[in-house]
Amino acid sequence: MQIVRFKVDDRTRYGVLEGSNVVEYSGTPWTLFRRGRRRVPVKHAVLLAPTLPSKIVGVSFNYHDRAAELGRSAPEEAGFFLKPASALVGPDDPIIYPPDSRRVEHQAELAVVIKRRCRNVHAQRARDYVLGYTCLNDVTARDLEARGQPMRAKGFDTFCPIGPCIATDIDPDAVAIEAYVNGELRQASSTKELVVPVEEIVASLTRIMTLLPGDVIATGTPAGAGPLEPGDRVEIRIEGIGILKNSVVRL
């Protein structure tokens, strides 16, 4: 199942992608979610960020190939950071290049979307609390990060595109992940390269904080993260989920 949040006729609804159509559902994926009869062609709908999380948690240096690229050892445990929910945007929304930065980078990531409230979850049961997975671009002002300002580097408005859907039936430990900029392949890896797998990430994080329905965990980026410029078109592609497309603009 590929769950989407979409707008049509000035109304926002949840639905499921079926071929070239969106089938409208009543309720939400976190409550009573029932299939309806209305079908809307995808080309007539505006796909939105598929979840509205209370928080977005990222994982640092969680790909073996990324650690090797940076000349670092793979971490023994997951290291976390927060991105504000106000950074969230959806498919085809612009990424705004902030005047405070001179180097903004794309980072393709598999994101976990939480299904129900969880705290102190064991790794063996972690997937019971996961609704599904989506594409995420952990946009980062790398120059500000290098100056010891991680909150500014990660937290600008529009610095967290996600979408286009929440895929419920993929294996998060074995999917291809890619990033393209203006059609050029920049990142190409697989979640087989994850240092800390999804189940352990969820277990570790819920020992720190309570996760709520719709919360998002970005699981890390593979090698190849690189610069963006105003006018660029960036695409995050993850096997079984789809393509998240956003353009970079300077206001």
PyMOL commands that set and color helices and strands:
alter all, ss='L'
color gray80, all
select helices_A, chain A and resi 42-44+64-69+85-87+123-129+142-146+150-155+191-193+198-206
alter helices_A, ss='H'
color red, helices_A
select strands_A, chain A and resi 2-8+11-18+21-26+34-41+46-48+56-60+79-83+88-89+95-96+104-105+108-114+130-137+140-141+160-167+176-181+184-190+216-218+227-228+233-238+242-249
alter strands_A, ss='S'
color yellow, strands_A
deselect
rebuild
show_as cartoon
